[in-house]
Amino acid sequence: MPDTSAEQTRHTKMLREIIEKTGDGLLVLDGDRMIRFLNTAAASILNQSRDDLIGQSFMHPVNNGSVTEIDICRSNGKSGTGEIHSVPIDCNGSGGHLISIRDVTERILFDRLKDDFIRTVSHELRTPLTSLREAISVLKDGVLGEINEEQKDFLSLCLRNTDLLRRIVADLLDLSRIETGQVRLQKKEADFCEIVRDTVTSFVTVIESKGLGLTLSIPETPLNVFADRDRVAQVLNNLIGNALKFTASGSIGIGLDAGDDMILCSVRDTGRGIAEPDMPNVFKKFHQFGEIADPENRGTGLGLAISKEIVRLHGGQITVDSRIERGSTFTFSLPRFRPDLLLIDVIQNRIRSSKEPFLLFHLNFMDNPGIEWEPLTETISRKLDASSRNPGSPAVPIRIDDHEIYFLINLSNEISCSRIIRMVKEALIENETDAEPDFRCGIAGFPRDGGTAEDLIQTARHPVRAEKQDRLSKRIFIVDDELGITESLNTILGLFGYRNVEEFHSGEAVFDAIKTRAPDLMILDMHMPGMSGYEVVGRLKERYETKDIPIIIMSGYEVQEGLFSDYISRKAILTLNKPVKADLLRKMIYYLLS
């Protein structure tokens, strides 16, 4: 009978040896992101000892299924770049992650040198090519003397090839910028139908001059995509231009087909088609296929490679279906416009442009009682900017619908959710919103709560505070020497939904209570025997623990009520006349209990 224990030991030893000798760093994290295991390569890449890392929290973003670049300190003491890939695993029944980490410093340096070379050479070629073209044009046009037809033909050939070389240089620069992440798409809501119609218009004359048919299968109603209009037009120009080059007779067709999440655009021709062995290379650089219908209109061999990269940056795909002598159909997809795509794009651009911390604040109004969004959004943004003390990077609002809005807040100091709720309520006051909207809010911090837009949105959507539920649970003290008034106010507050209300009939009694439990709001009569309301206010403001308790003063004398602007600007105490107006009291409590 085989010794299974020895066999298992041998397999375990072999597995450990494989893990130790692999060039990639491997780490196992538990459900709390604590490091439970790592191999030698991981310790080397992170430039720390195993003993120091075991049991420590993994500080880098964990993004399942995607590759994340991180800064590392290499063994030579110089900074470098690492790539992290994460997959979820079961770590002792509590969830966890398997992390692979690779030092890609040399690869990135090589890619950068290659791209710099292409960019430098391309830039250096542009000026002499422009001068060369001008010189050839001057000769061809006979400005420097008369030339014969044969000379003119040769100069025309030179001119065409110079133009081709200039297009290659321009396309190389464009592709290099796209591949190195230097191109930032200006994505926004755009009508795909309109983009197609506008692009096709510039080809109509050429198509008709070649005797080709043109078919457009586009709906009358808009199909809105989230895209960079100019870059989408560039893709269409490349695809329609290719169809013209390879189609001597027949027709060209462009159509749009709407799916649930994506809109498909197809460009079909009846040209020569692409041979089966060439299909895998269609979107590679400098590849051209078949005999073109117009030899004088040669391409650069970069148009399809550029088109593929542009579509990829939009989150779409591009494919080709082709048969020799039966034509080709190129199809690419773009995402339908949704406000959350704009939100994701704003966050991703912020992460790419800077690794500095920022907050994502989510505000969800459970109802929408006539809120004027534009002035409210402007006021909240202004208050967030003032609070973050970062005037060079204003808060960015992204409205999802009539209930939801996000704010991306660039930080120079941390802002609590409570402070932001206070700002929201102050903005509602300043914009004279009569209703008392119930809202929920959540907050996420980069990189604390994740390294991707999706992670941050998911965290921010989980409500930290439910305004109404939170407000109705607050403790309110009513202080008045008249029993009838405290009972009446307690009844009114109960009708409003407040259940944690206590009555006191003297200043001394309320201060005895404050020793064990501080209120979140005090409704205070000023004229009481013994310790007056004035003395109560003074003693509250003297103590650090009680100085910020909001107070509503009740006065038997006629005073100006509800000066919310004074409260916001200089924290003046709000005042109510007796008998108390229930609606005004309700509004005051709503704004004071943040």
C-alpha positions in Angstrom: 0.0 0.0 0.0 1.5 3.4 -1.0 2.6 5.8 1.7 0.1 8.6 1.1 1.6 10.7 3.9 5.1 10.6 2.3 3.5 11.3 -1.1 1.6 14.3 0.3 4.8 15.6 2.0 6.6 15.3 -1.3 3.9 17.2 -3.2 3.8 19.9 -0.5 7.5 20.3 -0.7 7.4 20.6 -4.5 4.6 23.1 -4.3 6.5 25.3 -1.8 9.6 25.1 -4.0 7.6 26.2 -7.0 6.1 29.1 -5.1 9.5 30.2 -3.7 11.3 30.0 -7.0 8.7 31.8 -9.1 9.8 35.3 -10.2 6.5 36.9 -9.3 5.7 37.9 -5.7 2.7 36.0 -4.2 0.8 37.0 -1.1 -2.3 35.6 0.6 -4.6 38.1 2.4 -7.4 37.2 4.8 -10.8 38.8 4.8 -9.4 41.8 6.7 -6.7 42.3 4.1 -4.0 41.1 6.6 -1.0 39.4 5.0 -1.0 35.7 6.1 1.6 34.4 3.6 4.1 35.7 1.1 7.0 34.2 -0.9 10.6 35.5 -1.2 9.9 37.4 -4.4 7.1 39.4 -2.8 9.3 40.4 0.2 12.0 41.4 -2.3 9.7 43.5 -4.5 8.1 45.2 -1.5 11.7 45.7 -0.1 10.8 44.4 3.4 11.5 41.3 5.4 8.9 38.5 5.7 8.7 38.9 9.5 7.9 42.6 9.1 5.1 41.9 6.5 3.4 38.9 8.1 0.3 40.1 10.0 0.5 43.6 8.6 -2.4 45.2 6.6 -1.8 45.2 2.8 -1.8 48.9 2.0 -2.2 48.8 -1.7 -5.5 48.7 -3.7 -7.1 45.3 -4.1 -9.1 45.3 -7.4 -10.4 41.9 -8.4 -9.6 40.8 -11.9 -7.8 44.0 -12.9 -4.2 45.1 -13.0 -3.1 48.0 -10.8 0.2 49.8 -10.9 1.8 50.7 -7.6 5.0 52.5 -6.6 7.7 50.3 -5.1 11.1 50.8 -3.5 13.6 48.4 -5.2 16.5 46.6 -3.5 18.9 49.2 -4.9 17.1 51.9 -3.0 15.6 53.5 -6.1 11.9 53.9 -6.8 10.2 51.6 -9.3 6.8 50.4 -10.6 5.0 47.2 -9.7 1.9 45.6 -11.1 -0.7 43.9 -8.8 -3.2 41.3 -9.9 -5.8 40.1 -7.4 -8.2 37.2 -7.3 -10.6 36.3 -4.5 -10.0 33.1 -2.5 -11.2 31.4 0.6 -8.7 32.0 3.5 -9.7 29.8 6.4 -13.4 30.3 5.7 -13.3 34.1 6.0 -12.7 35.2 2.4 -9.5 36.7 1.2 -7.3 37.4 -1.8 -4.4 35.9 -3.7 -2.2 38.7 -4.8 0.5 38.5 -7.5 2.9 41.3 -7.7 5.6 41.9 -10.4 8.4 44.4 -10.8 7.7 46.0 -14.2 10.2 48.9 -13.9 12.4 47.7 -16.8 9.5 47.0 -19.1 8.0 50.4 -18.5 11.3 52.0 -19.0 11.8 50.1 -22.3 8.3 51.0 -23.5 8.9 54.7 -22.5 12.2 54.7 -24.4 10.5 53.2 -27.5 7.6 55.6 -27.4 10.0 58.5 -26.8 12.0 57.4 -29.9 8.9 57.2 -32.1 7.6 60.5 -30.8 11.0 62.3 -31.2 11.6 60.9 -34.7 8.1 61.7 -35.8 8.4 65.3 -34.5 11.7 65.7 -36.2 10.3 64.5 -39.5 7.3 66.8 -39.6 9.2 70.0 -40.3 11.4 68.7 -43.1 8.5 66.8 -44.7 6.4 70.0 -44.7 9.3 71.9 -46.4 9.8 69.1 -48.9 6.2 69.1 -49.8 6.2 72.8 -50.4 9.3 72.6 -52.5 7.8 69.8 -54.7 4.5 71.8 -55.1 6.5 74.9 -56.2 8.3 72.8 -58.8 5.2 71.0 -60.0 3.2 74.2 -60.4 5.9 75.7 -62.6 6.7 78.6 -60.3 10.5 78.1 -60.9 10.1 77.5 -64.6 8.2 75.5 -67.1 8.2 71.6 -66.8 7.1 68.9 -69.2 4.3 66.3 -68.6 6.8 63.5 -67.7 8.4 65.7 -65.1 5.0 66.7 -63.8 4.0 63.0 -63.4 7.2 62.3 -61.4 6.6 65.3 -59.2 3.0 64.2 -58.6 4.3 60.8 -57.5 6.7 62.5 -55.1 3.9 64.6 -53.8 1.6 61.7 -53.2 4.4 59.7 -51.4 5.3 62.8 -49.3 1.7 63.2 -48.3 1.6 59.5 -47.4 4.7 59.8 -45.3 3.2 62.9 -43.5 0.1 60.9 -42.7 2.2 58.0 -41.4 4.0 60.4 -39.1 0.8 62.0 -37.9 -0.8 58.5 -37.3 2.3 57.3 -35.5 2.2 60.3 -33.2 -1.5 59.7 -32.5 -1.1 56.0 -31.9 1.9 56.6 -29.6 0.0 59.1 -27.5 -3.0 56.7 -27.3 -0.9 53.7 -26.3 1.0 55.7 -23.6 -2.2 57.0 -22.1 -1.5 60.6 -23.1 -4.9 60.9 -24.8 -7.7 62.0 -22.6 -11.1 61.4 -24.3 -13.5 64.3 -23.9 -16.5 62.0 -23.3 -20.0 63.3 -22.9 -23.5 62.5 -24.0 -23.7 62.5 -27.9 -26.2 61.3 -30.5 -24.6 58.5 -32.4 -27.0 59.0 -35.3 -26.0 62.6 -35.7 -22.3 61.6 -35.6 -22.8 59.1 -38.4 -24.8 61.4 -40.6 -22.3 64.3 -40.2 -19.4 61.9 -41.0 -21.0 60.3 -44.0 -21.8 63.7 -45.6 -18.2 64.3 -46.3 -18.0 61.0 -48.3 -21.1 61.3 -50.4 -19.5 63.1 -53.4 -16.6 60.5 -53.5 -19.0 57.6 -53.2 -21.2 58.9 -56.0 -18.2 59.7 -58.3 -17.1 56.1 -58.0 -20.6 54.9 -58.9 -21.1 53.1 -55.6 -24.4 52.8 -53.7 -24.8 54.1 -50.2 -27.2 52.7 -47.6 -27.8 54.2 -44.2 -29.8 52.2 -41.6 -30.1 54.7 -38.9 -33.2 55.4 -36.7 -34.9 58.8 -36.7 -34.8 59.0 -32.9 -31.5 59.8 -31.2 -29.3 57.0 -29.9 -27.2 58.7 -27.2 -23.8 57.3 -26.4 -21.1 58.3 -23.9 -18.3 59.2 -26.2 -15.7 61.6 -27.5 -17.5 62.9 -30.6 -14.4 63.8 -32.6 -12.7 60.4 -31.9 -15.8 58.5 -32.9 -15.8 60.5 -36.1 -12.1 59.5 -36.6 -13.0 55.8 -36.3 -15.9 56.2 -38.8 -13.6 58.1 -41.2 -11.1 55.3 -41.1 -13.7 52.5 -41.7 -15.6 54.3 -44.4 -12.2 55.4 -46.0 -11.1 51.7 -46.0 -14.4 50.6 -47.5 -13.9 53.1 -50.4 -10.3 52.0 -51.0 -11.2 48.3 -51.4 -14.5 48.6 -53.2 -14.5 49.0 -56.9 -18.2 48.3 -57.5 -21.3 47.6 -55.5 -22.2 49.6 -52.4 -21.2 50.7 -48.9 -23.6 50.5 -46.0 -23.5 52.1 -42.5 -26.0 51.0 -39.8 -26.7 51.4 -36.1 -28.2 48.7 -33.9 -29.2 49.5 -30.3 -28.6 47.0 -27.5 -29.4 47.2 -23.8 -26.0 48.6 -22.8 -24.2 49.1 -26.0 -24.9 50.6 -29.5 -23.4 48.8 -32.4 -22.2 50.6 -35.6 -21.4 48.5 -38.7 -19.7 49.6 -41.9 -20.2 47.1 -44.7 -18.8 47.0 -48.2 -18.9 44.7 -51.2 -15.2 45.0 -51.9 -12.4 42.4 -52.3 -12.6 41.1 -48.7 -9.8 39.8 -46.5 -8.3 36.4 -46.8 -8.7 34.0 -43.8 -5.0 33.9 -42.9 -4.8 37.7 -42.7 -7.8 38.0 -40.3 -5.7 37.8 -37.1 -3.5 40.7 -38.3 -6.3 43.1 -39.4 -5.9 45.5 -36.4 -2.1 45.3 -36.2 0.1 48.2 -37.1 1.3 48.6 -40.7 -0.7 45.7 -42.0 -2.6 46.2 -45.3 -4.5 43.6 -47.2 -5.5 43.0 -50.8 -5.4 45.1 -53.8 -7.0 48.5 -53.3 -9.5 49.9 -55.8 -7.8 53.3 -55.9 -3.9 52.8 -55.9 -3.4 56.6 -55.5 -5.3 56.6 -52.3 -3.0 54.3 -50.2 -3.3 54.3 -46.5 -0.7 54.3 -43.7 -1.5 50.8 -42.3 -2.3 52.5 -38.9 -5.9 53.5 -39.3 -7.4 50.2 -38.0 -4.9 50.0 -35.1 -5.8 53.6 -34.1 -9.5 52.8 -34.4 -9.2 49.7 -32.2 -7.4 51.7 -29.5 -10.0 54.5 -29.6 -12.9 52.0 -29.3 -11.1 50.3 -26.4 -10.7 53.6 -24.6 -14.5 54.0 -24.9 -15.0 50.6 -23.3 -16.2 49.0 -26.6 -15.0 46.4 -29.0 -14.3 46.3 -32.7 -14.6 43.2 -34.9 -14.4 42.3 -38.6 -16.3 39.7 -40.6 -14.9 39.2 -44.2 -14.9 36.8 -47.1 -12.7 37.0 -50.2 -14.7 38.7 -53.1 -17.7 39.0 -50.8 -16.8 42.2 -48.9 -16.2 43.1 -45.3 -18.2 44.3 -42.3 -16.5 46.1 -39.5 -18.5 46.5 -36.4 -17.7 48.5 -33.2 -19.6 49.2 -30.1 -20.0 52.2 -27.8 -21.7 52.4 -24.4 -25.2 53.9 -24.2 -25.1 57.1 -22.2 -25.9 56.7 -18.5 -25.1 59.4 -15.9 -23.2 56.9 -13.9 -20.8 56.4 -16.8 -20.0 60.1 -16.5 -19.4 59.6 -12.8 -17.0 56.7 -13.4 -15.1 58.7 -16.1 -14.6 61.7 -13.8 -13.3 59.5 -11.0 -11.0 57.5 -13.3 -9.5 60.6 -14.8 -8.9 62.0 -11.3 -7.2 58.8 -10.2 -5.0 58.7 -13.4 -4.0 62.4 -13.1 -3.1 62.4 -9.4 -2.6 59.9 -6.6 -3.5 62.5 -4.0 -6.4 61.6 -1.6 -9.9 62.7 -2.4 -13.5 62.0 -1.1 -16.5 60.9 -3.0 -19.7 62.1 -1.3 -23.1 60.5 -2.3 -26.3 62.4 -1.6 -29.6 60.6 -2.3 -32.9 62.5 -1.6 -35.6 60.0 -0.8 -38.1 62.5 -2.2 -37.8 65.6 -4.4 -40.2 68.3 -3.2 -39.4 70.9 -5.8 -35.7 71.1 -5.3 -34.0 73.6 -7.7 -30.9 71.6 -8.4 -28.6 74.1 -10.1 -28.5 76.7 -7.3 -28.4 74.0 -4.6 -25.5 72.2 -6.3 -23.6 75.5 -6.7 -24.1 76.4 -3.0 -23.0 72.9 -1.8 -20.0 73.0 -4.0 -19.0 76.4 -2.8 -19.2 75.3 0.8 -17.2 72.1 0.2 -14.5 74.2 -1.5 -14.3 76.5 1.4 -14.1 73.7 3.9 -11.5 71.6 2.0 -9.2 74.7 1.8 -8.1 73.6 -1.7 -9.1 76.5 -4.0 -7.1 75.2 -6.9 -9.2 72.0 -7.1 -12.9 72.8 -6.7 -15.5 70.1 -5.8 -17.0 68.4 -8.9 -20.7 67.7 -8.8 -22.1 64.8 -10.9 -25.9 64.6 -10.9 -27.4 61.2 -11.6 -31.1 62.0 -11.7 -33.7 64.1 -9.7 -32.8 62.2 -6.5 -29.1 61.4 -6.7 -26.0 63.5 -6.9 -22.3 62.9 -6.2 -19.5 65.3 -5.2 -15.9 64.6 -5.8 -14.0 66.6 -3.2 -10.3 67.3 -3.5 -8.9 67.4 0.0 -6.2 69.2 1.9 -7.9 68.1 5.1 -10.4 65.4 6.0 -14.1 66.4 6.1 -16.6 64.3 8.2 -20.0 63.2 6.9 -21.6 65.2 9.7 -20.0 68.4 8.4 -21.1 67.8 4.9 -24.7 67.1 6.1 -24.5 70.5 7.8 -23.4 72.1 4.6 -26.2 70.5 2.7 -28.8 71.8 5.2 -27.2 75.2 5.1 -27.4 75.2 1.3 -31.1 74.3 1.6 -31.6 77.2 3.9 -29.7 79.7 1.7 -31.7 78.5 -1.3 -35.0 79.0 0.6 -36.2 75.4 0.2 -39.5 75.3 2.1 -39.7 71.5 2.3 -37.7 69.3 4.6 -36.3 66.7 2.2 -35.3 63.4 3.7 -31.9 62.2 2.4 -29.3 59.5 2.8 -25.6 60.1 2.4 -22.5 58.1 2.1 -18.8 58.8 1.8 -15.7 57.0 0.3 -12.1 58.0 0.4 -9.3 57.4 -2.1 -7.2 55.4 -1.7 -8.6 54.3 1.7 -11.7 52.6 0.4 -10.3 51.4 -2.9 -8.3 52.2 -6.0 -11.0 52.1 -8.7 -14.1 54.1 -9.5 -16.3 51.1 -9.0 -14.9 50.4 -5.5 -15.4 54.1 -4.4 -19.0 54.3 -5.8 -20.0 51.0 -4.1 -18.7 52.3 -0.8 -20.2 55.8 -1.2 -23.6 54.3 -2.1 -23.7 52.4 1.2 -25.4 55.0 3.4 -23.4 56.2 6.4 -26.2 58.4 7.6 -30.0 58.3 6.9 -30.9 61.9 7.7 -34.5 61.5 8.9 -33.8 58.3 10.9 -30.7 59.9 12.4 -32.5 63.2 13.2 -35.6 61.7 14.8 -33.3 59.7 17.2 -31.6 62.8 18.5 -32.1 63.9 22.2 -34.0 67.2 22.6 -34.3 69.1 25.9 -37.2 71.4 26.5 -36.6 73.9 29.3 -39.4 76.1 30.6 -40.8 76.8 34.1 -44.4 76.5 32.8 -45.5 72.8 32.8 -48.2 73.5 30.2 -45.7 74.8 27.6 -43.2 71.9 28.0 -46.1 69.4 27.7 -47.5 71.1 24.6 -44.1 71.3 22.9 -43.4 67.6 23.8 -46.7 66.7 22.1 -45.9 68.8 19.0 -42.4 67.2 18.7 -44.0 63.7 19.1 -46.3 64.5 16.1 -43.1 65.5 14.2 -41.7 62.0 14.9 -39.2 62.9 17.7 -39.3 60.4 20.5 -36.2 61.2 22.6 -37.6 64.4 24.2 -37.1 65.4 27.9 -38.8 68.2 29.9 -37.1 70.4 32.5 -38.6 73.3 34.5 -35.5 75.1 35.7 -32.0 75.9 34.7 -30.6 74.0 37.7 -32.5 70.8 36.7 -31.2 70.8 33.1 -27.6 71.2 34.2 -28.0 68.3 36.6 -29.1 66.2 33.6 -26.3 67.4 31.3 -23.8 65.9 33.8 -24.9 62.4 32.6 -26.3 63.0 29.1 -25.9 66.0 26.8 -28.7 67.0 24.4 -28.4 67.4 20.7 -30.7 70.4 20.8 -32.2 72.6 23.5 -35.4 74.6 23.3 -35.0 77.2 26.1 -37.2 79.8 27.8 -35.2 82.9 28.7 -37.3 84.1 31.7 -37.3 81.5 34.4 -37.0 81.9 38.2 -33.6 81.0 39.7 -31.2 80.3 36.9 -32.5 82.2 33.9 -32.2 81.2 30.3 -29.5 83.8 29.8 -27.4 82.2 32.5 -28.0 78.7 31.0 -26.8 79.9 27.6 -23.7 81.6 29.2 -22.7 78.5 31.1 -23.3 76.2 28.1 -21.0 78.4 25.9 -18.3 78.4 28.6 -17.8 74.6 28.6 -16.0 72.9 25.8 -18.4 69.9 26.0 -21.5 72.0 25.6 -20.5 75.1 23.6 -21.7 73.7 20.3 -25.2 72.5 21.4 -27.7 74.2 19.1 -30.3 76.3 21.0 -33.7 77.6 20.1 -34.8 80.5 22.4 -38.5 81.0 23.2 -39.4 84.6 24.0 -42.6 86.1 25.4 -41.6 89.4 23.7 -42.0 90.1 20.0 -38.7 89.4 18.2 -37.7 88.7 14.6 -38.0 84.9 14.1 -36.2 82.4 12.0 -33.0 84.4 11.1 -31.4 81.4 9.5 -28.9 83.5 7.6 -27.5 84.9 10.8 -27.3 81.4 12.3 -25.2 80.2 9.3 -22.9 83.2 9.1 -22.2 83.8 12.8 -23.9 81.0 14.6 -26.5 83.4 16.1 -29.1 81.6 18.3 -32.4 81.1 16.6 -35.5 82.7 18.3 -39.2 81.8 18.5 -42.1 83.9 19.7 -44.6 82.5 22.2 -47.0 81.0 21.4 -44.8 78.8 19.3 -45.6 78.4 15.5 -45.4 74.7 14.9 -44.3 74.9 11.2 -41.4 77.3 12.1 -40.3 75.2 15.0 -40.3 72.1 12.8 -38.1 73.9 10.2 -35.7 75.1 12.8 -35.2 71.7 14.3 -34.7 70.1 10.8 -31.9 72.5 10.1 -30.2 72.5 13.5 -30.1 68.7 14.0 -27.4 67.6 11.6 
